[in-house]
């Protein structure tokens, strides 16, 4: 998985989240880093769902609506 992150802090957060062993560790990382950690977490989850679901179809529909 490759994310387009905005800065070094977000890269560090992504590394920490990737290594987290359970939800308690994820919550601790988010509690420590705040908004940046939430953004990175959401991006990681979206990237995961993009791999397992047909989200590329949804993107095509969204682009047609725009």
PDB file of N, CA, C and O in Angstrom, chain B, residues numbered from 101:
ATOM      1  N   UNK B 101       0.846  -1.158   0.000  1.00  0.00           N
ATOM      2  CA  UNK B 101       0.000   0.000   0.000  1.00  0.00           C
ATOM      3  C   UNK B 101       0.903   1.235   0.000  1.00  0.00           C
ATOM      4  O   UNK B 101       1.881   1.312   0.744  1.00  0.00           O
ATOM      5  N   UNK B 102       0.549   2.194  -0.851  1.00  0.00           N
ATOM      6  CA  UNK B 102       1.316   3.435  -0.903  1.00  0.00           C
ATOM      7  C   UNK B 102       0.362   4.604  -0.738  1.00  0.00           C
ATOM      8  O   UNK B 102      -0.573   4.779  -1.520  1.00  0.00           O
ATOM      9  N   UNK B 103       0.610   5.394   0.283  1.00  0.00           N
ATOM     10  CA  UNK B 103      -0.222   6.566   0.546  1.00  0.00           C
ATOM     11  C   UNK B 103       0.522   7.825   0.136  1.00  0.00           C
ATOM     12  O   UNK B 103       1.750   7.884   0.201  1.00  0.00           O
ATOM     13  N   UNK B 104      -0.231   8.826  -0.286  1.00  0.00           N
ATOM     14  CA  UNK B 104       0.352  10.131  -0.594  1.00  0.00           C
ATOM     15  C   UNK B 104       0.153  11.014   0.634  1.00  0.00           C
ATOM     16  O   UNK B 104      -0.881  11.665   0.785  1.00  0.00           O
ATOM     17  N   UNK B 105       1.149  11.027   1.500  1.00  0.00           N
ATOM     18  CA  UNK B 105       1.047  11.768   2.754  1.00  0.00           C
ATOM     19  C   UNK B 105       1.682  13.142   2.616  1.00  0.00           C
ATOM     20  O   UNK B 105       2.556  13.357   1.777  1.00  0.00           O
ATOM     21  N   UNK B 106       1.225  14.071   3.457  1.00  0.00           N
ATOM     22  CA  UNK B 106       1.586  15.484   3.304  1.00  0.00           C
ATOM     23  C   UNK B 106       2.951  15.849   3.888  1.00  0.00           C
ATOM     24  O   UNK B 106       3.589  16.791   3.419  1.00  0.00           O
ATOM     25  N   UNK B 107       3.406  15.113   4.909  1.00  0.00           N
ATOM     26  CA  UNK B 107       4.642  15.527   5.575  1.00  0.00           C
ATOM     27  C   UNK B 107       5.288  14.352   6.314  1.00  0.00           C
ATOM     28  O   UNK B 107       4.748  13.247   6.345  1.00  0.00           O
ATOM     29  N   UNK B 108       6.443  14.614   6.901  1.00  0.00           N
ATOM     30  CA  UNK B 108       7.199  13.563   7.597  1.00  0.00           C
ATOM     31  C   UNK B 108       6.472  13.059   8.833  1.00  0.00           C
ATOM     32  O   UNK B 108       6.577  11.883   9.180  1.00  0.00           O
ATOM     33  N   UNK B 109       5.739  13.938   9.496  1.00  0.00           N
ATOM     34  CA  UNK B 109       4.997  13.521  10.684  1.00  0.00           C
ATOM     35  C   UNK B 109       3.948  12.478  10.303  1.00  0.00           C
ATOM     36  O   UNK B 109       3.782  11.474  10.996  1.00  0.00           O
ATOM     37  N   UNK B 110       3.247  12.719   9.204  1.00  0.00           N
ATOM     38  CA  UNK B 110       2.241  11.750   8.761  1.00  0.00           C
ATOM     39  C   UNK B 110       2.892  10.427   8.347  1.00  0.00           C
ATOM     40  O   UNK B 110       2.309   9.364   8.563  1.00  0.00           O
ATOM     41  N   UNK B 111       4.067  10.475   7.767  1.00  0.00           N
ATOM     42  CA  UNK B 111       4.791   9.245   7.434  1.00  0.00           C
ATOM     43  C   UNK B 111       5.133   8.474   8.708  1.00  0.00           C
ATOM     44  O   UNK B 111       4.996   7.252   8.760  1.00  0.00           O
ATOM     45  N   UNK B 112       5.573   9.193   9.725  1.00  0.00           N
ATOM     46  CA  UNK B 112       5.904   8.567  11.005  1.00  0.00           C
ATOM     47  C   UNK B 112       4.655   7.934  11.625  1.00  0.00           C
ATOM     48  O   UNK B 112       4.696   6.810  12.126  1.00  0.00           O
ATOM     49  N   UNK B 113       3.558   8.670  11.581  1.00  0.00           N
ATOM     50  CA  UNK B 113       2.297   8.148  12.121  1.00  0.00           C
ATOM     51  C   UNK B 113       1.876   6.889  11.375  1.00  0.00           C
ATOM     52  O   UNK B 113       1.454   5.912  11.995  1.00  0.00           O
ATOM     53  N   UNK B 114       1.986   6.903  10.060  1.00  0.00           N
ATOM     54  CA  UNK B 114       1.622   5.722   9.269  1.00  0.00           C
ATOM     55  C   UNK B 114       2.464   4.515   9.672  1.00  0.00           C
ATOM     56  O   UNK B 114       1.949   3.402   9.781  1.00  0.00           O
ATOM     57  N   UNK B 115       3.743   4.734   9.889  1.00  0.00           N
ATOM     58  CA  UNK B 115       4.609   3.635  10.335  1.00  0.00           C
ATOM     59  C   UNK B 115       4.144   3.093  11.683  1.00  0.00           C
ATOM     60  O   UNK B 115       4.084   1.880  11.887  1.00  0.00           O
ATOM     61  N   UNK B 116       3.817   4.000  12.597  1.00  0.00           N
ATOM     62  CA  UNK B 116       3.351   3.571  13.919  1.00  0.00           C
ATOM     63  C   UNK B 116       2.040   2.802  13.820  1.00  0.00           C
ATOM     64  O   UNK B 116       1.878   1.759  14.454  1.00  0.00           O
ATOM     65  N   UNK B 117       1.103   3.318  13.024  1.00  0.00           N
ATOM     66  CA  UNK B 117      -0.185   2.639  12.868  1.00  0.00           C
ATOM     67  C   UNK B 117      -0.010   1.273  12.223  1.00  0.00           C
ATOM     68  O   UNK B 117      -0.674   0.311  12.612  1.00  0.00           O
ATOM     69  N   UNK B 118       0.866   1.184  11.254  1.00  0.00           N
ATOM     70  CA  UNK B 118       1.101  -0.088  10.565  1.00  0.00           C
ATOM     71  C   UNK B 118       1.634  -1.136  11.537  1.00  0.00           C
ATOM     72  O   UNK B 118       1.301  -2.316  11.428  1.00  0.00           O
ATOM     73  N   UNK B 119       2.461  -0.703  12.487  1.00  0.00           N
ATOM     74  CA  UNK B 119       3.068  -1.623  13.452  1.00  0.00           C
ATOM     75  C   UNK B 119       2.178  -1.901  14.662  1.00  0.00           C
ATOM     76  O   UNK B 119       2.469  -2.806  15.443  1.00  0.00           O
ATOM     77  N   UNK B 120       1.096  -1.135  14.829  1.00  0.00           N
ATOM     78  CA  UNK B 120       0.216  -1.309  15.986  1.00  0.00           C
ATOM     79  C   UNK B 120      -0.339  -2.731  16.012  1.00  0.00           C
ATOM     80  O   UNK B 120      -0.739  -3.279  14.985  1.00  0.00           O
ATOM     81  N   UNK B 121      -0.353  -3.309  17.198  1.00  0.00           N
ATOM     82  CA  UNK B 121      -0.766  -4.702  17.352  1.00  0.00           C
ATOM     83  C   UNK B 121      -2.249  -4.852  17.697  1.00  0.00           C
ATOM     84  O   UNK B 121      -2.818  -5.932  17.536  1.00  0.00           O
ATOM     85  N   UNK B 122      -2.872  -3.778  18.169  1.00  0.00           N
ATOM     86  CA  UNK B 122      -4.280  -3.863  18.555  1.00  0.00           C
ATOM     87  C   UNK B 122      -4.915  -2.472  18.550  1.00  0.00           C
ATOM     88  O   UNK B 122      -4.240  -1.464  18.342  1.00  0.00           O
ATOM     89  N   UNK B 123      -6.224  -2.443  18.784  1.00  0.00           N
ATOM     90  CA  UNK B 123      -6.934  -1.165  18.735  1.00  0.00           C
ATOM     91  C   UNK B 123      -6.510  -0.222  19.855  1.00  0.00           C
ATOM     92  O   UNK B 123      -6.582   0.997  19.701  1.00  0.00           O
ATOM     93  N   UNK B 124      -6.074  -0.773  20.965  1.00  0.00           N
ATOM     94  CA  UNK B 124      -5.592   0.088  22.058  1.00  0.00           C
ATOM     95  C   UNK B 124      -4.379   0.898  21.620  1.00  0.00           C
ATOM     96  O   UNK B 124      -4.274   2.083  21.935  1.00  0.00           O
ATOM     97  N   UNK B 125      -3.477   0.270  20.905  1.00  0.00           N
ATOM     98  CA  UNK B 125      -2.305   0.987  20.405  1.00  0.00           C
ATOM     99  C   UNK B 125      -2.713   2.030  19.365  1.00  0.00           C
ATOM    100  O   UNK B 125      -2.171   3.135  19.349  1.00  0.00           O
ATOM    101  N   UNK B 126      -3.661   1.685  18.504  1.00  0.00           N
ATOM    102  CA  UNK B 126      -4.146   2.640  17.502  1.00  0.00           C
ATOM    103  C   UNK B 126      -4.757   3.851  18.203  1.00  0.00           C
ATOM    104  O   UNK B 126      -4.471   4.990  17.835  1.00  0.00           O
ATOM    105  N   UNK B 127      -5.596   3.609  19.208  1.00  0.00           N
ATOM    106  CA  UNK B 127      -6.216   4.703  19.962  1.00  0.00           C
ATOM    107  C   UNK B 127      -5.169   5.578  20.644  1.00  0.00           C
ATOM    108  O   UNK B 127      -5.312   6.800  20.694  1.00  0.00           O
ATOM    109  N   UNK B 128      -4.131   4.960  21.162  1.00  0.00           N
ATOM    110  CA  UNK B 128      -3.062   5.712  21.822  1.00  0.00           C
ATOM    111  C   UNK B 128      -2.335   6.609  20.813  1.00  0.00           C
ATOM    112  O   UNK B 128      -2.040   7.766  21.112  1.00  0.00           O
ATOM    113  N   UNK B 129      -2.051   6.084  19.640  1.00  0.00           N
ATOM    114  CA  UNK B 129      -1.384   6.869  18.586  1.00  0.00           C
ATOM    115  C   UNK B 129      -2.267   8.047  18.177  1.00  0.00           C
ATOM    116  O   UNK B 129      -1.786   9.171  18.033  1.00  0.00           O
ATOM    117  N   UNK B 130      -3.555   7.782  17.991  1.00  0.00           N
ATOM    118  CA  UNK B 130      -4.475   8.852  17.611  1.00  0.00           C
ATOM    119  C   UNK B 130      -4.579   9.886  18.734  1.00  0.00           C
ATOM    120  O   UNK B 130      -4.630  11.087  18.472  1.00  0.00           O
ATOM    121  N   UNK B 131      -4.610   9.424  19.964  1.00  0.00           N
ATOM    122  CA  UNK B 131      -4.656  10.345  21.105  1.00  0.00           C
ATOM    123  C   UNK B 131      -3.419  11.211  21.206  1.00  0.00           C
ATOM    124  O   UNK B 131      -3.498  12.372  21.609  1.00  0.00           O
ATOM    125  N   UNK B 132      -2.282  10.657  20.845  1.00  0.00           N
ATOM    126  CA  UNK B 132      -1.017  11.383  20.920  1.00  0.00           C
ATOM    127  C   UNK B 132      -0.866  12.381  19.787  1.00  0.00           C
ATOM    128  O   UNK B 132      -0.445  13.515  20.014  1.00  0.00           O
ATOM    129  N   UNK B 133      -1.203  11.974  18.569  1.00  0.00           N
ATOM    130  CA  UNK B 133      -0.938  12.806  17.393  1.00  0.00           C
ATOM    131  C   UNK B 133      -2.162  13.567  16.880  1.00  0.00           C
ATOM    132  O   UNK B 133      -2.027  14.429  16.011  1.00  0.00           O
ATOM    133  N   UNK B 134      -3.338  13.268  17.395  1.00  0.00           N
ATOM    134  CA  UNK B 134      -4.538  14.027  17.068  1.00  0.00           C
ATOM    135  C   UNK B 134      -4.974  13.952  15.616  1.00  0.00           C
ATOM    136  O   UNK B 134      -5.005  12.880  15.010  1.00  0.00           O
ATOM    137  N   UNK B 135      -5.314  15.131  15.065  1.00  0.00           N
ATOM    138  CA  UNK B 135      -5.904  15.228  13.726  1.00  0.00           C
ATOM    139  C   UNK B 135      -5.063  14.545  12.656  1.00  0.00           C
ATOM    140  O   UNK B 135      -5.607  13.836  11.809  1.00  0.00           O
ATOM    141  N   UNK B 136      -3.753  14.742  12.675  1.00  0.00           N
ATOM    142  CA  UNK B 136      -2.892  14.098  11.672  1.00  0.00           C
ATOM    143  C   UNK B 136      -3.047  12.584  11.711  1.00  0.00           C
ATOM    144  O   UNK B 136      -3.088  11.934  10.666  1.00  0.00           O
ATOM    145  N   UNK B 137      -3.133  12.020  12.913  1.00  0.00           N
ATOM    146  CA  UNK B 137      -3.276  10.567  13.032  1.00  0.00           C
ATOM    147  C   UNK B 137      -4.627  10.101  12.518  1.00  0.00           C
ATOM    148  O   UNK B 137      -4.722   9.037  11.906  1.00  0.00           O
ATOM    149  N   UNK B 138      -5.665  10.877  12.756  1.00  0.00           N
ATOM    150  CA  UNK B 138      -6.991  10.512  12.252  1.00  0.00           C
ATOM    151  C   UNK B 138      -6.976  10.507  10.725  1.00  0.00           C
ATOM    152  O   UNK B 138      -7.494   9.582  10.099  1.00  0.00           O
ATOM    153  N   UNK B 139      -6.383  11.539  10.129  1.00  0.00           N
ATOM    154  CA  UNK B 139      -6.302  11.618   8.671  1.00  0.00           C
ATOM    155  C   UNK B 139      -5.549  10.415   8.107  1.00  0.00           C
ATOM    156  O   UNK B 139      -6.007   9.789   7.151  1.00  0.00           O
ATOM    157  N   UNK B 140      -4.408  10.094   8.687  1.00  0.00           N
ATOM    158  CA  UNK B 140      -3.608   8.966   8.204  1.00  0.00           C
ATOM    159  C   UNK B 140      -4.378   7.660   8.375  1.00  0.00           C
ATOM    160  O   UNK B 140      -4.382   6.821   7.475  1.00  0.00           O
ATOM    161  N   UNK B 141      -5.024   7.483   9.514  1.00  0.00           N
ATOM    162  CA  UNK B 141      -5.801   6.276   9.766  1.00  0.00           C
ATOM    163  C   UNK B 141      -6.906   6.116   8.722  1.00  0.00           C
ATOM    164  O   UNK B 141      -7.088   5.030   8.170  1.00  0.00           O
ATOM    165  N   UNK B 142      -7.634   7.182   8.453  1.00  0.00           N
ATOM    166  CA  UNK B 142      -8.710   7.128   7.466  1.00  0.00           C
ATOM    167  C   UNK B 142      -8.146   6.806   6.081  1.00  0.00           C
ATOM    168  O   UNK B 142      -8.738   6.025   5.336  1.00  0.00           O
ATOM    169  N   UNK B 143      -7.016   7.399   5.739  1.00  0.00           N
ATOM    170  CA  UNK B 143      -6.397   7.119   4.442  1.00  0.00           C
ATOM    171  C   UNK B 143      -5.978   5.658   4.344  1.00  0.00           C
ATOM    172  O   UNK B 143      -6.139   5.032   3.296  1.00  0.00           O
ATOM    173  N   UNK B 144      -5.442   5.115   5.430  1.00  0.00           N
ATOM    174  CA  UNK B 144      -5.028   3.712   5.430  1.00  0.00           C
ATOM    175  C   UNK B 144      -6.244   2.791   5.279  1.00  0.00           C
ATOM    176  O   UNK B 144      -6.196   1.808   4.540  1.00  0.00           O
ATOM    177  N   UNK B 145      -7.330   3.117   5.981  1.00  0.00           N
ATOM    178  CA  UNK B 145      -8.534   2.301   5.879  1.00  0.00           C
ATOM    179  C   UNK B 145      -9.131   2.398   4.477  1.00  0.00           C
ATOM    180  O   UNK B 145      -9.578   1.395   3.921  1.00  0.00           O
ATOM    181  N   UNK B 146      -9.138   3.589   3.911  1.00  0.00           N
ATOM    182  CA  UNK B 146      -9.666   3.763   2.554  1.00  0.00           C
ATOM    183  C   UNK B 146      -8.831   2.971   1.547  1.00  0.00           C
ATOM    184  O   UNK B 146      -9.384   2.355   0.635  1.00  0.00           O
ATOM    185  N   UNK B 147      -7.513   2.982   1.703  1.00  0.00           N
ATOM    186  CA  UNK B 147      -6.637   2.226   0.806  1.00  0.00           C
ATOM    187  C   UNK B 147      -6.912   0.733   0.932  1.00  0.00           C
ATOM    188  O   UNK B 147      -6.915   0.010  -0.065  1.00  0.00           O
ATOM    189  N   UNK B 148      -7.142   0.275   2.157  1.00  0.00           N
ATOM    190  CA  UNK B 148      -7.459  -1.138   2.364  1.00  0.00           C
ATOM    191  C   UNK B 148      -8.769  -1.506   1.670  1.00  0.00           C
ATOM    192  O   UNK B 148      -8.836  -2.488   0.931  1.00  0.00           O
ATOM    193  N   UNK B 149      -9.814  -0.705   1.914  1.00  0.00           N
ATOM    194  CA  UNK B 149     -11.110  -0.996   1.301  1.00  0.00           C
ATOM    195  C   UNK B 149     -11.044  -0.905  -0.217  1.00  0.00           C
ATOM    196  O   UNK B 149     -11.758  -1.616  -0.923  1.00  0.00           O
ATOM    197  N   UNK B 150     -10.194  -0.036  -0.703  1.00  0.00           N
ATOM    198  CA  UNK B 150     -10.028   0.087  -2.153  1.00  0.00           C
ATOM    199  C   UNK B 150      -9.475  -1.212  -2.740  1.00  0.00           C
ATOM    200  O   UNK B 150      -9.775  -1.554  -3.884  1.00  0.00           O
ATOM    201  N   UNK B 151      -8.677  -1.929  -1.967  1.00  0.00           N
ATOM    202  CA  UNK B 151      -8.107  -3.188  -2.436  1.00  0.00           C
ATOM    203  C   UNK B 151      -9.116  -4.331  -2.397  1.00  0.00           C
ATOM    204  O   UNK B 151      -9.051  -5.235  -3.230  1.00  0.00           O
ATOM    205  N   UNK B 152     -10.047  -4.305  -1.446  1.00  0.00           N
ATOM    206  CA  UNK B 152     -10.960  -5.442  -1.286  1.00  0.00           C
ATOM    207  C   UNK B 152     -12.338  -5.221  -1.902  1.00  0.00           C
ATOM    208  O   UNK B 152     -13.069  -6.186  -2.125  1.00  0.00           O
ATOM    209  N   UNK B 153     -12.701  -3.991  -2.177  1.00  0.00           N
ATOM    210  CA  UNK B 153     -13.992  -3.685  -2.783  1.00  0.00           C
ATOM    211  C   UNK B 153     -13.787  -3.035  -4.146  1.00  0.00           C
ATOM    212  O   UNK B 153     -12.684  -2.607  -4.485  1.00  0.00           O
ATOM    213  N   UNK B 154     -14.841  -2.971  -4.901  1.00  0.00           N
ATOM    214  CA  UNK B 154     -14.776  -2.369  -6.234  1.00  0.00           C
ATOM    215  C   UNK B 154     -14.994  -0.856  -6.140  1.00  0.00           C
ATOM    216  O   UNK B 154     -15.917  -0.318  -6.750  1.00  0.00           O
ATOM    217  N   UNK B 155     -14.149  -0.186  -5.381  1.00  0.00           N
ATOM    218  CA  UNK B 155     -14.325   1.252  -5.199  1.00  0.00           C
ATOM    219  C   UNK B 155     -13.960   2.038  -6.443  1.00  0.00           C
ATOM    220  O   UNK B 155     -14.342   3.202  -6.565  1.00  0.00           O
ATOM    221  N   UNK B 156     -13.235   1.435  -7.364  1.00  0.00           N
ATOM    222  CA  UNK B 156     -12.934   2.131  -8.608  1.00  0.00           C
ATOM    223  C   UNK B 156     -14.213   2.380  -9.401  1.00  0.00           C
ATOM    224  O   UNK B 156     -14.301   3.357 -10.143  1.00  0.00           O
ATOM    225  N   UNK B 157     -15.199   1.508  -9.250  1.00  0.00           N
ATOM    226  CA  UNK B 157     -16.493   1.721  -9.893  1.00  0.00           C
ATOM    227  C   UNK B 157     -17.198   2.928  -9.292  1.00  0.00           C
ATOM    228  O   UNK B 157     -17.807   3.723 -10.009  1.00  0.00           O
ATOM    229  N   UNK B 158     -17.114   3.061  -7.976  1.00  0.00           N
ATOM    230  CA  UNK B 158     -17.731   4.205  -7.309  1.00  0.00           C
ATOM    231  C   UNK B 158     -17.062   5.498  -7.741  1.00  0.00           C
ATOM    232  O   UNK B 158     -17.738   6.511  -7.920  1.00  0.00           O
ATOM    233  N   UNK B 159     -15.757   5.482  -7.908  1.00  0.00           N
ATOM    234  CA  UNK B 159     -15.046   6.671  -8.345  1.00  0.00           C
ATOM    235  C   UNK B 159     -15.504   7.101  -9.741  1.00  0.00           C
ATOM    236  O   UNK B 159     -15.633   8.297 -10.002  1.00  0.00           O
ATOM    237  N   UNK B 160     -15.747   6.157 -10.627  1.00  0.00           N
ATOM    238  CA  UNK B 160     -16.218   6.485 -11.974  1.00  0.00           C
ATOM    239  C   UNK B 160     -17.586   7.156 -11.912  1.00  0.00           C
ATOM    240  O   UNK B 160     -17.843   8.117 -12.637  1.00  0.00           O
ATOM    241  N   UNK B 161     -18.463   6.648 -11.048  1.00  0.00           N
ATOM    242  CA  UNK B 161     -19.796   7.243 -10.904  1.00  0.00           C
ATOM    243  C   UNK B 161     -19.691   8.654 -10.329  1.00  0.00           C
ATOM    244  O   UNK B 161     -20.367   9.568 -10.800  1.00  0.00           O
ATOM    245  N   UNK B 162     -18.857   8.831  -9.330  1.00  0.00           N
ATOM    246  CA  UNK B 162     -18.659  10.154  -8.739  1.00  0.00           C
ATOM    247  C   UNK B 162     -18.135  11.142  -9.765  1.00  0.00           C
ATOM    248  O   UNK B 162     -18.581  12.289  -9.813  1.00  0.00           O
ATOM    249  N   UNK B 163     -17.198  10.706 -10.580  1.00  0.00           N
ATOM    250  CA  UNK B 163     -16.651  11.589 -11.611  1.00  0.00           C
ATOM    251  C   UNK B 163     -17.703  11.957 -12.643  1.00  0.00           C
ATOM    252  O   UNK B 163     -17.694  13.075 -13.157  1.00  0.00           O
ATOM    253  N   UNK B 164     -18.610  11.036 -12.957  1.00  0.00           N
ATOM    254  CA  UNK B 164     -19.690  11.351 -13.906  1.00  0.00           C
ATOM    255  C   UNK B 164     -20.645  12.380 -13.298  1.00  0.00           C
ATOM    256  O   UNK B 164     -21.133  13.264 -14.002  1.00  0.00           O
ATOM    257  N   UNK B 165     -20.907  12.273 -12.027  1.00  0.00           N
ATOM    258  CA  UNK B 165     -21.812  13.208 -11.358  1.00  0.00           C
ATOM    259  C   UNK B 165     -21.195  14.610 -11.305  1.00  0.00           C
ATOM    260  O   UNK B 165     -21.896  15.610 -11.457  1.00  0.00           O
ATOM    261  N   UNK B 166     -19.898  14.669 -11.092  1.00  0.00           N
ATOM    262  CA  UNK B 166     -19.218  15.971 -11.044  1.00  0.00           C
ATOM    263  C   UNK B 166     -19.358  16.653 -12.369  1.00  0.00           C
ATOM    264  O   UNK B 166     -18.858  17.764 -12.547  1.00  0.00           O
TER     265      UNK B 166
END
